[in-house]
Amino acid sequence: MAVEFKKETKDEFETIAARYPVRRAALLPALWLAQREFGWISMDAMRAVAEMVGCSPAQVLETASFYTMYHKEKPGKYHLQVCQTIACLLNGSEEIKKTIEQKLGLKPGGVTPDGQFSYQPVECLAACHNGPCMRVNDEYHENLTPEGVGKLIDELKKKG
Ligand code: FES
């Protein structure tokens, strides 16, 4: 199903694009606008971005697929991204992943049937000094323990 940006978003993009020498250089912020507006970057959203930026949908896909922060699948209401890179790995990220997988019954890339939670191990989240860490949507959680993650999931479930 085709999607279209709101007029305000298009205007916002024009302001952003004016800061770049060519429109295509504003592809990353355009993808952020798409994610904010549509919740994730579907193929239809990529077509809308391509039209707005003035490049091909394939070029948008190439860029979007490189970055884990752009959701190419519809995420759950709470999207859990657990760092699995070396500093977090040495501090126990495997236990964090195991806790999430057992508590939510999810495999990497999965979404709970009620759409509340999705889970994805990712590479370095740039909080290496406080690993293991994860993001829940845009919020960082650092120095995690399996007990703490279990508690956090329970709180998010209660919050709905
Ligand atoms: S290694 Fe986990 S945040 Fe950098």
Backbone and ligand atoms as CSV (ligand in chain L), in Angstrom:
chain,resi,resn,atom,element,x,y,z
A,1,MET,N,N,0.849,-1.189,0.000
A,1,MET,CA,C,0.000,0.000,0.000
A,1,MET,C,C,0.895,1.253,0.000
A,2,ALA,N,N,0.646,2.114,-0.945
A,2,ALA,CA,C,1.484,3.323,-1.050
A,2,ALA,C,C,1.294,4.199,0.188
A,3,VAL,N,N,2.356,4.807,0.622
A,3,VAL,CA,C,2.277,5.735,1.751
A,3,VAL,C,C,2.761,7.099,1.278
A,4,GLU,N,N,2.305,8.123,1.974
A,4,GLU,CA,C,2.706,9.473,1.580
A,4,GLU,C,C,3.065,10.288,2.821
A,5,PHE,N,N,4.106,11.078,2.721
A,5,PHE,CA,C,4.481,11.933,3.837
A,5,PHE,C,C,3.449,13.040,4.014
A,6,LYS,N,N,3.272,13.462,5.289
A,6,LYS,CA,C,2.427,14.628,5.563
A,6,LYS,C,C,3.129,15.865,5.000
A,7,LYS,N,N,2.346,16.884,4.724
A,7,LYS,CA,C,2.925,18.107,4.176
A,7,LYS,C,C,3.983,18.700,5.117
A,8,GLU,N,N,3.703,18.678,6.430
A,8,GLU,CA,C,4.661,19.235,7.398
A,8,GLU,C,C,5.987,18.491,7.343
A,9,THR,N,N,5.912,17.197,7.126
A,9,THR,CA,C,7.150,16.402,7.062
A,9,THR,C,C,7.927,16.758,5.799
A,10,LYS,N,N,7.191,16.926,4.704
A,10,LYS,CA,C,7.871,17.318,3.454
A,10,LYS,C,C,8.553,18.675,3.632
A,11,ASP,N,N,7.847,19.591,4.298
A,11,ASP,CA,C,8.431,20.920,4.548
A,11,ASP,C,C,9.676,20.804,5.427
A,12,GLU,N,N,9.580,19.945,6.441
A,12,GLU,CA,C,10.720,19.742,7.338
A,12,GLU,C,C,11.907,19.199,6.542
A,13,PHE,N,N,11.603,18.269,5.630
A,13,PHE,CA,C,12.699,17.712,4.823
A,13,PHE,C,C,13.334,18.796,3.951
A,14,GLU,N,N,12.526,19.675,3.405
A,14,GLU,CA,C,13.090,20.739,2.559
A,14,GLU,C,C,14.070,21.606,3.357
A,15,THR,N,N,13.722,21.890,4.619
A,15,THR,CA,C,14.626,22.671,5.484
A,15,THR,C,C,15.934,21.905,5.698
A,16,ILE,N,N,15.814,20.613,5.949
A,16,ILE,CA,C,17.018,19.787,6.164
A,16,ILE,C,C,17.841,19.714,4.880
A,17,ALA,N,N,17.171,19.442,3.759
A,17,ALA,CA,C,17.875,19.258,2.485
A,17,ALA,C,C,18.651,20.510,2.072
A,18,ALA,N,N,18.153,21.672,2.487
A,18,ALA,CA,C,18.818,22.933,2.121
A,18,ALA,C,C,20.215,23.036,2.734
A,19,ARG,N,N,20.489,22.239,3.769
A,19,ARG,CA,C,21.810,22.271,4.426
A,19,ARG,C,C,22.846,21.429,3.683
A,20,TYR,N,N,22.386,20.657,2.706
A,20,TYR,CA,C,23.291,19.729,2.009
A,20,TYR,C,C,23.565,20.216,0.590
A,21,PRO,N,N,24.746,19.867,0.053
A,21,PRO,CA,C,25.060,20.316,-1.312
A,21,PRO,C,C,24.148,19.684,-2.364
A,22,VAL,N,N,23.729,18.430,-2.123
A,22,VAL,CA,C,22.778,17.772,-3.030
A,22,VAL,C,C,21.704,17.082,-2.181
A,23,ARG,N,N,20.492,16.996,-2.703
A,23,ARG,CA,C,19.368,16.422,-1.935
A,23,ARG,C,C,19.662,15.006,-1.467
A,24,ARG,N,N,20.315,14.255,-2.325
A,24,ARG,CA,C,20.564,12.844,-2.024
A,24,ARG,C,C,21.417,12.670,-0.757
A,25,ALA,N,N,22.222,13.664,-0.450
A,25,ALA,CA,C,23.061,13.591,0.751
A,25,ALA,C,C,22.212,13.643,2.024
A,26,ALA,N,N,20.954,14.047,1.884
A,26,ALA,CA,C,20.055,14.116,3.042
A,26,ALA,C,C,19.233,12.835,3.193
A,27,LEU,N,N,19.743,11.748,2.657
A,27,LEU,CA,C,19.001,10.482,2.711
A,27,LEU,C,C,18.828,9.960,4.140
A,28,LEU,N,N,19.877,10.035,4.964
A,28,LEU,CA,C,19.753,9.506,6.338
A,28,LEU,C,C,18.685,10.264,7.134
A,29,PRO,N,N,18.721,11.609,7.156
A,29,PRO,CA,C,17.631,12.285,7.876
A,29,PRO,C,C,16.252,12.011,7.267
A,30,ALA,N,N,16.201,11.805,5.959
A,30,ALA,CA,C,14.903,11.482,5.333
A,30,ALA,C,C,14.386,10.138,5.854
A,31,LEU,N,N,15.305,9.196,6.061
A,31,LEU,CA,C,14.896,7.897,6.612
A,31,LEU,C,C,14.407,8.040,8.056
A,32,TRP,N,N,15.049,8.916,8.815
A,32,TRP,CA,C,14.552,9.173,10.183
A,32,TRP,C,C,13.147,9.732,10.149
A,33,LEU,N,N,12.921,10.679,9.234
A,33,LEU,CA,C,11.571,11.258,9.118
A,33,LEU,C,C,10.551,10.167,8.783
A,34,ALA,N,N,10.949,9.250,7.902
A,34,ALA,CA,C,10.041,8.165,7.513
A,34,ALA,C,C,9.750,7.265,8.709
A,35,GLN,N,N,10.796,6.947,9.462
A,35,GLN,CA,C,10.588,6.066,10.618
A,35,GLN,C,C,9.703,6.742,11.667
A,36,ARG,N,N,9.925,8.020,11.867
A,36,ARG,CA,C,9.099,8.761,12.837
A,36,ARG,C,C,7.641,8.789,12.381
A,37,GLU,N,N,7.445,9.008,11.086
A,37,GLU,CA,C,6.070,9.164,10.596
A,37,GLU,C,C,5.331,7.827,10.424
A,38,PHE,N,N,6.027,6.820,9.902
A,38,PHE,CA,C,5.337,5.562,9.598
A,38,PHE,C,C,5.607,4.458,10.629
A,39,GLY,N,N,6.550,4.698,11.556
A,39,GLY,CA,C,6.846,3.713,12.595
A,39,GLY,C,C,7.938,2.730,12.212
A,40,TRP,N,N,8.115,2.520,10.925
A,40,TRP,CA,C,9.169,1.641,10.418
A,40,TRP,C,C,9.354,1.934,8.935
A,41,ILE,N,N,10.409,1.338,8.347
A,41,ILE,CA,C,10.737,1.656,6.953
A,41,ILE,C,C,10.305,0.500,6.055
A,42,SER,N,N,9.064,0.511,5.675
A,42,SER,CA,C,8.548,-0.520,4.759
A,42,SER,C,C,9.056,-0.225,3.340
A,43,MET,N,N,8.815,-1.150,2.424
A,43,MET,CA,C,9.203,-0.915,1.025
A,43,MET,C,C,8.446,0.295,0.476
A,44,ASP,N,N,7.196,0.459,0.900
A,44,ASP,CA,C,6.438,1.629,0.446
A,44,ASP,C,C,7.025,2.927,1.002
A,45,ALA,N,N,7.461,2.862,2.264
A,45,ALA,CA,C,8.094,4.052,2.853
A,45,ALA,C,C,9.393,4.365,2.104
A,46,MET,N,N,10.124,3.316,1.697
A,46,MET,CA,C,11.366,3.541,0.939
A,46,MET,C,C,11.066,4.222,-0.399
A,47,ARG,N,N,9.972,3.830,-1.024
A,47,ARG,CA,C,9.586,4.485,-2.295
A,47,ARG,C,C,9.264,5.961,-2.049
A,48,ALA,N,N,8.554,6.227,-0.943
A,48,ALA,CA,C,8.206,7.624,-0.630
A,48,ALA,C,C,9.471,8.437,-0.348
A,49,VAL,N,N,10.439,7.819,0.354
A,49,VAL,CA,C,11.706,8.506,0.635
A,49,VAL,C,C,12.440,8.775,-0.673
A,50,ALA,N,N,12.476,7.766,-1.544
A,50,ALA,CA,C,13.179,7.918,-2.832
A,50,ALA,C,C,12.607,9.088,-3.623
A,51,GLU,N,N,11.287,9.178,-3.620
A,51,GLU,CA,C,10.642,10.266,-4.360
A,51,GLU,C,C,10.990,11.624,-3.749
A,52,MET,N,N,10.968,11.675,-2.423
A,52,MET,CA,C,11.235,12.948,-1.749
A,52,MET,C,C,12.687,13.389,-1.929
A,53,VAL,N,N,13.599,12.410,-1.874
A,53,VAL,CA,C,15.030,12.718,-1.934
A,53,VAL,C,C,15.509,12.877,-3.383
A,54,GLY,N,N,14.853,12.152,-4.288
A,54,GLY,CA,C,15.264,12.220,-5.685
A,54,GLY,C,C,16.316,11.185,-6.033
A,55,CYS,N,N,16.113,9.963,-5.542
A,55,CYS,CA,C,17.003,8.859,-5.931
A,55,CYS,C,C,16.135,7.625,-6.162
A,56,SER,N,N,16.764,6.495,-6.437
A,56,SER,CA,C,15.962,5.300,-6.718
A,56,SER,C,C,15.624,4.567,-5.414
A,57,PRO,N,N,14.523,3.807,-5.403
A,57,PRO,CA,C,14.199,3.010,-4.212
A,57,PRO,C,C,15.330,2.036,-3.863
A,58,ALA,N,N,16.042,1.527,-4.872
A,58,ALA,CA,C,17.154,0.605,-4.605
A,58,ALA,C,C,18.260,1.305,-3.817
A,59,GLN,N,N,18.499,2.564,-4.119
A,59,GLN,CA,C,19.520,3.319,-3.380
A,59,GLN,C,C,19.090,3.542,-1.932
A,60,VAL,N,N,17.787,3.755,-1.743
A,60,VAL,CA,C,17.275,3.918,-0.378
A,60,VAL,C,C,17.436,2.603,0.383
A,61,LEU,N,N,17.089,1.506,-0.265
A,61,LEU,CA,C,17.216,0.184,0.361
A,61,LEU,C,C,18.669,-0.116,0.745
A,62,GLU,N,N,19.588,0.188,-0.165
A,62,GLU,CA,C,21.024,-0.041,0.120
A,62,GLU,C,C,21.435,0.654,1.409
A,63,THR,N,N,20.999,1.888,1.556
A,63,THR,CA,C,21.387,2.672,2.731
A,63,THR,C,C,20.654,2.188,3.980
A,64,ALA,N,N,19.337,2.015,3.870
A,64,ALA,CA,C,18.540,1.610,5.038
A,64,ALA,C,C,18.989,0.258,5.571
A,65,SER,N,N,19.370,-0.640,4.674
A,65,SER,CA,C,19.718,-1.986,5.121
A,65,SER,C,C,21.082,-2.023,5.822
A,66,PHE,N,N,21.876,-0.973,5.675
A,66,PHE,CA,C,23.199,-0.936,6.311
A,66,PHE,C,C,23.104,-0.636,7.808
A,67,TYR,N,N,22.060,0.084,8.223
A,67,TYR,CA,C,21.969,0.573,9.606
A,67,TYR,C,C,20.891,-0.160,10.399
A,68,THR,N,N,21.293,-0.676,11.602
A,68,THR,CA,C,20.297,-1.392,12.406
A,68,THR,C,C,19.262,-0.454,13.023
A,69,MET,N,N,19.574,0.847,13.118
A,69,MET,CA,C,18.604,1.749,13.757
A,69,MET,C,C,17.402,2.060,12.862
A,70,TYR,N,N,17.470,1.689,11.597
A,70,TYR,CA,C,16.290,1.815,10.738
A,70,TYR,C,C,15.568,0.470,10.743
A,71,HIS,N,N,14.312,0.485,11.134
A,71,HIS,CA,C,13.554,-0.767,11.229
A,71,HIS,C,C,12.979,-1.141,9.867
A,72,LYS,N,N,13.472,-2.241,9.313
A,72,LYS,CA,C,12.961,-2.707,8.018
A,72,LYS,C,C,11.788,-3.675,8.184
A,73,GLU,N,N,11.553,-4.079,9.433
A,73,GLU,CA,C,10.378,-4.898,9.771
A,73,GLU,C,C,9.603,-4.095,10.810
A,74,LYS,N,N,8.309,-4.299,10.840
A,74,LYS,CA,C,7.507,-3.565,11.828
A,74,LYS,C,C,7.893,-4.030,13.237
A,75,PRO,N,N,8.414,-3.122,14.080
A,75,PRO,CA,C,8.815,-3.550,15.422
A,75,PRO,C,C,7.624,-3.628,16.369
A,76,GLY,N,N,7.854,-4.257,17.538
A,76,GLY,CA,C,6.839,-4.244,18.576
A,76,GLY,C,C,6.749,-2.857,19.186
A,77,LYS,N,N,5.784,-2.677,20.066
A,77,LYS,CA,C,5.662,-1.384,20.745
A,77,LYS,C,C,6.952,-1.078,21.501
A,78,TYR,N,N,7.540,-2.110,22.111
A,78,TYR,CA,C,8.841,-1.967,22.778
A,78,TYR,C,C,9.856,-2.790,21.999
A,79,HIS,N,N,10.787,-2.096,21.372
A,79,HIS,CA,C,11.791,-2.768,20.549
A,79,HIS,C,C,13.094,-2.872,21.349
A,80,LEU,N,N,13.463,-4.100,21.689
A,80,LEU,CA,C,14.638,-4.344,22.526
A,80,LEU,C,C,15.834,-4.673,21.642
A,81,GLN,N,N,16.841,-3.820,21.682
A,81,GLN,CA,C,18.064,-4.056,20.908
A,81,GLN,C,C,19.208,-4.284,21.886
A,82,VAL,N,N,19.696,-5.502,21.920
A,82,VAL,CA,C,20.754,-5.866,22.871
A,82,VAL,C,C,22.099,-5.873,22.161
A,83,CYS,N,N,23.057,-5.150,22.732
A,83,CYS,CA,C,24.400,-5.125,22.142
A,83,CYS,C,C,25.078,-6.472,22.361
A,84,GLN,N,N,25.672,-7.002,21.308
A,84,GLN,CA,C,26.372,-8.285,21.427
A,84,GLN,C,C,27.850,-8.141,21.021
A,85,THR,N,N,28.338,-6.911,20.979
A,85,THR,CA,C,29.734,-6.690,20.607
A,85,THR,C,C,30.635,-6.928,21.832
A,86,ILE,N,N,31.945,-6.972,21.600
A,86,ILE,CA,C,32.897,-7.551,22.547
A,86,ILE,C,C,32.811,-7.035,23.982
A,87,ALA,N,N,32.746,-5.722,24.208
A,87,ALA,CA,C,32.744,-5.217,25.600
A,87,ALA,C,C,31.499,-5.717,26.330
A,88,CYS,N,N,30.355,-5.673,25.678
A,88,CYS,CA,C,29.122,-6.152,26.306
A,88,CYS,C,C,29.129,-7.675,26.420
A,89,LEU,N,N,29.673,-8.323,25.411
A,89,LEU,CA,C,29.767,-9.789,25.432
A,89,LEU,C,C,30.574,-10.245,26.644
A,90,LEU,N,N,31.716,-9.594,26.888
A,90,LEU,CA,C,32.573,-9.970,28.025
A,90,LEU,C,C,31.911,-9.655,29.359
A,91,ASN,N,N,30.943,-8.746,29.356
A,91,ASN,CA,C,30.262,-8.379,30.603
A,91,ASN,C,C,28.908,-9.073,30.764
A,92,GLY,N,N,28.591,-10.021,29.891
A,92,GLY,CA,C,27.394,-10.828,30.135
A,92,GLY,C,C,26.215,-10.619,29.214
A,93,SER,N,N,26.424,-10.091,28.017
A,93,SER,CA,C,25.264,-9.869,27.137
A,93,SER,C,C,24.574,-11.173,26.719
A,94,GLU,N,N,25.333,-12.294,26.742
A,94,GLU,CA,C,24.692,-13.577,26.381
A,94,GLU,C,C,23.585,-13.917,27.383
A,95,GLU,N,N,23.848,-13.630,28.662
A,95,GLU,CA,C,22.842,-13.899,29.697
A,95,GLU,C,C,21.633,-12.976,29.533
A,96,ILE,N,N,21.900,-11.760,29.106
A,96,ILE,CA,C,20.803,-10.803,28.884
A,96,ILE,C,C,19.926,-11.299,27.734
A,97,LYS,N,N,20.585,-11.718,26.659
A,97,LYS,CA,C,19.837,-12.235,25.504
A,97,LYS,C,C,19.011,-13.459,25.897
A,98,LYS,N,N,19.644,-14.358,26.654
A,98,LYS,CA,C,18.943,-15.579,27.072
A,98,LYS,C,C,17.716,-15.234,27.917
A,99,THR,N,N,17.862,-14.276,28.817
A,99,THR,CA,C,16.739,-13.871,29.680
A,99,THR,C,C,15.579,-13.356,28.836
A,100,ILE,N,N,15.889,-12.495,27.868
A,100,ILE,CA,C,14.840,-11.928,27.004
A,100,ILE,C,C,14.177,-13.041,26.190
A,101,GLU,N,N,15.001,-13.894,25.619
A,101,GLU,CA,C,14.464,-14.965,24.772
A,101,GLU,C,C,13.543,-15.888,25.566
A,102,GLN,N,N,13.961,-16.223,26.807
A,102,GLN,CA,C,13.129,-17.119,27.615
A,102,GLN,C,C,11.871,-16.410,28.123
A,103,LYS,N,N,12.043,-15.189,28.577
A,103,LYS,CA,C,10.914,-14.467,29.186
A,103,LYS,C,C,9.840,-14.099,28.158
A,104,LEU,N,N,10.270,-13.768,26.960
A,104,LEU,CA,C,9.298,-13.342,25.942
A,104,LEU,C,C,9.032,-14.421,24.897
A,105,GLY,N,N,9.769,-15.517,24.962
A,105,GLY,CA,C,9.580,-16.592,23.977
A,105,GLY,C,C,9.947,-16.131,22.573
A,106,LEU,N,N,10.980,-15.313,22.490
A,106,LEU,CA,C,11.358,-14.747,21.183
A,106,LEU,C,C,12.720,-15.247,20.729
A,107,LYS,N,N,12.878,-15.318,19.433
A,107,LYS,CA,C,14.187,-15.528,18.831
A,107,LYS,C,C,14.626,-14.174,18.263
A,108,PRO,N,N,15.928,-14.014,17.975
A,108,PRO,CA,C,16.363,-12.742,17.374
A,108,PRO,C,C,15.524,-12.380,16.147
A,109,GLY,N,N,15.086,-11.147,16.101
A,109,GLY,CA,C,14.267,-10.677,14.986
A,109,GLY,C,C,12.777,-10.925,15.202
A,110,GLY,N,N,12.427,-11.542,16.342
A,110,GLY,CA,C,11.024,-11.902,16.561
A,110,GLY,C,C,10.193,-10.792,17.183
A,111,VAL,N,N,8.875,-10.970,17.064
A,111,VAL,CA,C,7.895,-10.046,17.653
A,111,VAL,C,C,6.879,-10.901,18.409
A,112,THR,N,N,6.499,-10.489,19.611
A,112,THR,CA,C,5.496,-11.263,20.358
A,112,THR,C,C,4.152,-11.199,19.613
A,113,PRO,N,N,3.319,-12.237,19.746
A,113,PRO,CA,C,2.049,-12.265,19.002
A,113,PRO,C,C,1.157,-11.055,19.262
A,114,ASP,N,N,1.259,-10.469,20.466
A,114,ASP,CA,C,0.421,-9.292,20.757
A,114,ASP,C,C,1.050,-7.992,20.244
A,115,GLY,N,N,2.232,-8.093,19.619
A,115,GLY,CA,C,2.867,-6.903,19.043
A,115,GLY,C,C,3.497,-5.983,20.071
A,116,GLN,N,N,3.577,-6.431,21.332
A,116,GLN,CA,C,4.118,-5.553,22.388
A,116,GLN,C,C,5.645,-5.466,22.366
A,117,PHE,N,N,6.300,-6.619,22.099
A,117,PHE,CA,C,7.757,-6.646,22.175
A,117,PHE,C,C,8.375,-7.202,20.899
A,118,SER,N,N,9.472,-6.595,20.487
A,118,SER,CA,C,10.319,-7.196,19.459
A,118,SER,C,C,11.736,-7.178,20.003
A,119,TYR,N,N,12.573,-8.036,19.452
A,119,TYR,CA,C,13.905,-8.232,20.029
A,119,TYR,C,C,14.929,-8.463,18.931
A,120,GLN,N,N,16.044,-7.745,19.035
A,120,GLN,CA,C,17.094,-7.887,18.030
A,120,GLN,C,C,18.474,-7.675,18.654
A,121,PRO,N,N,19.347,-8.682,18.621
A,121,PRO,CA,C,20.739,-8.418,19.000
A,121,PRO,C,C,21.369,-7.517,17.937
A,122,VAL,N,N,22.160,-6.565,18.384
A,122,VAL,CA,C,22.771,-5.614,17.443
A,122,VAL,C,C,24.252,-5.441,17.782
A,123,GLU,N,N,24.953,-4.770,16.916
A,123,GLU,CA,C,26.357,-4.478,17.183
A,123,GLU,C,C,26.448,-3.201,18.040
A,124,CYS,N,N,27.654,-2.831,18.371
A,124,CYS,CA,C,27.954,-1.799,19.377
A,124,CYS,C,C,26.973,-0.614,19.385
A,125,LEU,N,N,26.449,-0.337,20.582
A,125,LEU,CA,C,25.512,0.773,20.766
A,125,LEU,C,C,26.216,2.015,21.308
A,126,ALA,N,N,27.545,1.945,21.338
A,126,ALA,CA,C,28.366,3.083,21.781
A,126,ALA,C,C,28.167,3.426,23.254
A,127,ALA,N,N,27.914,2.416,24.063
A,127,ALA,CA,C,27.863,2.607,25.519
A,127,ALA,C,C,28.746,1.522,26.144
A,128,CYS,N,N,29.862,1.242,25.506
A,128,CYS,CA,C,30.737,0.110,25.853
A,128,CYS,C,C,31.220,0.174,27.302
A,129,HIS,N,N,31.398,1.368,27.843
A,129,HIS,CA,C,31.897,1.524,29.203
A,129,HIS,C,C,30.883,1.069,30.251
A,130,ASN,N,N,29.631,0.895,29.865
A,130,ASN,CA,C,28.594,0.496,30.813
A,130,ASN,C,C,27.853,-0.758,30.375
A,131,GLY,N,N,28.560,-1.663,29.694
A,131,GLY,CA,C,27.914,-2.874,29.214
A,131,GLY,C,C,27.685,-3.875,30.335
A,132,PRO,N,N,26.817,-4.831,30.130
A,132,PRO,CA,C,26.018,-4.984,28.915
A,132,PRO,C,C,24.890,-3.952,28.850
A,133,CYS,N,N,24.562,-3.584,27.631
A,133,CYS,CA,C,23.538,-2.554,27.478
A,133,CYS,C,C,22.547,-2.916,26.365
A,134,MET,N,N,21.431,-2.246,26.407
A,134,MET,CA,C,20.438,-2.398,25.333
A,134,MET,C,C,19.655,-1.107,25.209
A,135,ARG,N,N,19.007,-0.979,24.080
A,135,ARG,CA,C,18.077,0.129,23.866
A,135,ARG,C,C,16.673,-0.429,23.891
A,136,VAL,N,N,15.775,0.290,24.526
A,136,VAL,CA,C,14.345,-0.009,24.399
A,136,VAL,C,C,13.772,1.204,23.698
A,137,ASN,N,N,13.423,1.029,22.454
A,137,ASN,CA,C,13.096,2.157,21.586
A,137,ASN,C,C,14.298,3.117,21.609
A,138,ASP,N,N,14.123,4.358,22.024
A,138,ASP,CA,C,15.256,5.293,21.996
A,138,ASP,C,C,15.941,5.433,23.357
A,139,GLU,N,N,15.546,4.623,24.315
A,139,GLU,CA,C,16.081,4.765,25.669
A,139,GLU,C,C,17.164,3.720,25.948
A,140,TYR,N,N,18.280,4.180,26.517
A,140,TYR,CA,C,19.379,3.265,26.846
A,140,TYR,C,C,19.204,2.677,28.247
A,141,HIS,N,N,19.551,1.388,28.379
A,141,HIS,CA,C,19.609,0.714,29.671
A,141,HIS,C,C,20.984,0.079,29.759
A,142,GLU,N,N,21.742,0.466,30.786
A,142,GLU,CA,C,23.150,0.056,30.872
A,142,GLU,C,C,23.415,-0.731,32.154
A,143,ASN,N,N,24.597,-1.345,32.228
A,143,ASN,CA,C,24.983,-2.180,33.382
A,143,ASN,C,C,23.886,-3.200,33.687
A,144,LEU,N,N,23.395,-3.848,32.671
A,144,LEU,CA,C,22.261,-4.755,32.842
A,144,LEU,C,C,22.645,-6.036,33.564
A,145,THR,N,N,21.673,-6.571,34.273
A,145,THR,CA,C,21.796,-7.915,34.855
A,145,THR,C,C,20.576,-8.695,34.373
A,146,PRO,N,N,20.636,-10.023,34.386
A,146,PRO,CA,C,19.446,-10.790,33.981
A,146,PRO,C,C,18.233,-10.433,34.852
A,147,GLU,N,N,18.452,-10.243,36.155
A,147,GLU,CA,C,17.330,-9.907,37.060
A,147,GLU,C,C,16.746,-8.543,36.675
A,148,GLY,N,N,17.623,-7.586,36.412
A,148,GLY,CA,C,17.174,-6.242,36.052
A,148,GLY,C,C,16.380,-6.232,34.752
A,149,VAL,N,N,16.827,-7.027,33.798
A,149,VAL,CA,C,16.113,-7.083,32.516
A,149,VAL,C,C,14.743,-7.725,32.707
A,150,GLY,N,N,14.707,-8.773,33.535
A,150,GLY,CA,C,13.425,-9.430,33.816
A,150,GLY,C,C,12.445,-8.448,34.437
A,151,LYS,N,N,12.951,-7.654,35.378
A,151,LYS,CA,C,12.112,-6.654,36.063
A,151,LYS,C,C,11.628,-5.592,35.071
A,152,LEU,N,N,12.534,-5.148,34.217
A,152,LEU,CA,C,12.189,-4.129,33.224
A,152,LEU,C,C,11.084,-4.645,32.293
A,153,ILE,N,N,11.216,-5.881,31.848
A,153,ILE,CA,C,10.188,-6.456,30.969
A,153,ILE,C,C,8.848,-6.523,31.704
A,154,ASP,N,N,8.872,-6.913,32.968
A,154,ASP,CA,C,7.622,-6.966,33.747
A,154,ASP,C,C,6.990,-5.578,33.843
A,155,GLU,N,N,7.832,-4.574,34.067
A,155,GLU,CA,C,7.303,-3.201,34.165
A,155,GLU,C,C,6.689,-2.756,32.837
A,156,LEU,N,N,7.358,-3.079,31.744
A,156,LEU,CA,C,6.826,-2.686,30.424
A,156,LEU,C,C,5.520,-3.412,30.127
A,157,LYS,N,N,5.445,-4.678,30.553
A,157,LYS,CA,C,4.192,-5.444,30.361
A,157,LYS,C,C,3.054,-4.774,31.130
A,158,LYS,N,N,3.331,-4.360,32.362
A,158,LYS,CA,C,2.305,-3.702,33.185
A,158,LYS,C,C,1.857,-2.382,32.532
A,159,LYS,N,N,2.857,-1.663,32.012
A,159,LYS,CA,C,2.581,-0.367,31.389
A,159,LYS,C,C,1.681,-0.526,30.152
A,160,GLY,N,N,1.841,-1.688,29.484
A,160,GLY,CA,C,1.015,-1.977,28.307
A,160,GLY,C,C,1.432,-1.262,27.071
L,1,FES,S1,S,30.303,-3.119,22.947
L,1,FES,FE1,FE,28.293,-2.903,23.700
L,1,FES,S2,S,27.933,-0.796,23.518
L,1,FES,FE2,FE,29.870,-1.036,22.628
